[in-house]
Amino acid sequence: MIFAREISDPLTSLVKQIDSATAAHADKKMGSFVVVLSDTKNLDKTLADLAKKEKVEHTVLSVDAPEGPKGYKVDKDADVTVVLYVKRNVKANHAFHKGELTASGIDKIMADLPKILTSEPEGGPPPKSDIKPKRSGS
């Protein structure tokens, strides 16, 4: 989950790398999305054009109000906030003020991806008693 205040070259680079990782780890059910926090007009079209130009195909690009989604408490001073989580448990959190998102910062985010790439639900497989057999014909 990426929150951004504006579209920039470093953000685009991050999104492309996250999109590529999302495609590569589809078997781990990795999902990704970007929320641009802005009231800029026609931003949804700008994001659609960006996705097409940069071939972003596995990451949802969306727009929300500058204050961000209710209850998320996105730092108003952060230009880009990246939250890596599994089943609502945050595994890594990165925040960058304007101009601070660099190749080095992106590398740190990408290095944290293994923290969320698990093929098992949090805590391992469910106990056998919770597994329900499929019924045919019902």
C-alpha positions in Angstrom: 0.0 0.0 0.0 1.5 3.3 -1.1 0.2 6.7 -0.3 1.6 9.6 -2.3 0.9 13.4 -2.3 2.0 13.8 -5.9 3.3 11.9 -8.9 7.0 12.1 -9.4 9.8 10.2 -11.2 10.9 8.4 -8.0 7.3 7.4 -7.3 6.9 6.1 -10.8 10.1 4.1 -10.4 8.8 2.6 -7.1 5.4 1.8 -8.6 7.0 0.0 -11.6 9.2 -2.1 -9.3 6.2 -2.9 -7.0 4.1 -3.8 -10.0 6.8 -6.1 -11.3 7.1 -7.8 -7.9 3.3 -8.1 -7.7 3.3 -10.0 -11.0 6.2 -12.1 -10.0 4.7 -13.1 -6.7 1.1 -13.7 -7.8 1.4 -17.2 -6.3 1.9 -15.6 -2.9 -1.2 -13.5 -3.4 0.7 -10.3 -3.3 -1.5 -7.3 -4.1 -0.5 -3.7 -4.4 -2.1 -0.3 -4.7 -1.3 3.3 -4.8 -3.5 6.1 -3.4 -2.6 9.6 -4.5 -3.8 12.0 -1.9 -4.8 15.1 -3.8 -7.7 17.1 -5.0 -6.1 17.9 -8.4 -8.6 17.8 -11.2 -8.5 15.0 -13.7 -5.9 13.1 -11.6 -7.7 9.8 -12.4 -7.1 10.3 -16.1 -3.4 11.2 -15.4 -3.0 8.0 -13.4 -4.7 6.0 -16.2 -2.3 7.6 -18.7 0.7 6.8 -16.5 -0.4 3.2 -16.1 -0.7 2.8 -19.8 2.6 4.6 -20.6 4.6 2.7 -17.9 2.8 -0.6 -18.4 1.6 -0.8 -14.8 -0.8 -3.8 -15.0 -0.8 -5.4 -11.5 -1.1 -2.4 -9.2 -4.3 -0.4 -8.6 -3.8 3.3 -9.0 -6.4 5.5 -7.2 -7.1 8.9 -5.8 -8.4 10.1 -2.4 -8.7 13.4 -0.6 -5.5 15.1 0.6 -6.1 14.0 4.2 -6.3 10.3 3.2 -8.7 7.6 4.0 -10.5 7.9 7.3 -8.8 6.0 10.1 -5.5 5.6 8.3 -3.8 8.6 9.9 -1.4 9.2 7.0 1.3 11.6 8.0 0.4 14.9 6.5 4.1 15.8 6.2 5.1 12.6 4.3 5.2 12.9 0.6 5.3 9.1 0.1 4.3 6.5 2.7 4.7 2.7 2.0 3.1 0.2 4.2 3.8 -3.5 3.7 1.3 -5.7 5.6 -0.1 -9.2 5.8 -3.7 -9.7 7.0 -3.8 -6.2 8.6 -0.5 -6.8 10.4 2.1 -4.2 9.4 5.5 -5.8 8.6 7.3 -2.7 7.3 6.5 1.0 7.1 8.5 3.6 5.2 7.8 7.4 5.1 9.6 9.9 2.9 9.3 13.7 3.0 9.3 15.6 -0.3 12.5 14.9 -2.3 13.6 12.1 0.1 12.4 9.1 -2.0 15.6 8.0 -3.8 16.9 4.9 -5.5 18.3 3.9 -2.1 15.0 4.3 -0.4 13.3 2.3 -3.1 15.9 -0.5 -2.6 15.1 -0.5 1.1 11.4 -0.9 0.4 12.1 -3.7 -2.1 14.4 -5.4 0.4 11.5 -5.6 2.8 9.1 -7.4 0.4 10.1 -10.9 1.6 8.5 -9.9 5.0 5.1 -10.0 3.3 5.6 -12.9 0.8 4.2 -15.9 2.5 2.2 -18.7 0.9 0.7 -19.7 4.3 -1.8 -17.6 6.2 -0.4 -15.8 9.2 0.6 -18.4 11.8 0.8 -21.3 9.3 -1.9 -23.5 7.9 -5.2 -23.7 9.6 -5.8 -26.6 12.0 -7.1 -29.7 10.3 -10.4 -29.4 12.3 -11.1 -26.1 10.5 -10.8 -27.6 7.0 -14.2 -28.4 5.5 -14.5 -31.0 2.8 -16.1 -29.8 -0.5 -19.4 -31.4 -1.2 -20.1 -32.4 -4.8 -23.6 -31.8 -6.2 -24.7 -29.2 -3.5 
